[in-house]
């Protein structure tokens, strides 16, 4: 098994009225079409509501991931891409250092990424948020030496 650092960056949802106003203002000015599509799409709206119920939960990240698993569709993906990734309307929590990058001597010095080319079935795992879904299949293609593209597929029941 390949092991390495895992970094998650969670949305830092608004905690004050001013922060909420800033987020909505950004959504209206920078993501108006994905935002409108989201609030008129039952799955996307349900996803936003679900994620907001996760705020402050003991397992906030796991809760947010489960919301995404339950309510994911193209509208959700387009909205998240604009609001979180492209325009930064939803501020991100800063990395707290829980998963530090290992020192160079702990890294594999040479790894042939072409070994990943092809179809890989995931039959077992240790992380209930990502590894225990039935029928997972991942496709990898080396795009250049040391880099590869992955298409990950799984079914959520």
Secondary structure, DSSP 8 states (H G I E B T S, - for coil): ----------B----SHHHHHHHHHHHHHHSHHHHHHHHTSHHHHHHHHHHHHTTT-TTHHHHHHHHHHHH--HHHHHHHIIIIIIS--S-B----STT----GGGS-S---GGGG-EEEEE---S-TTTT--TTEEEEEEEEETTEEEEEEE----
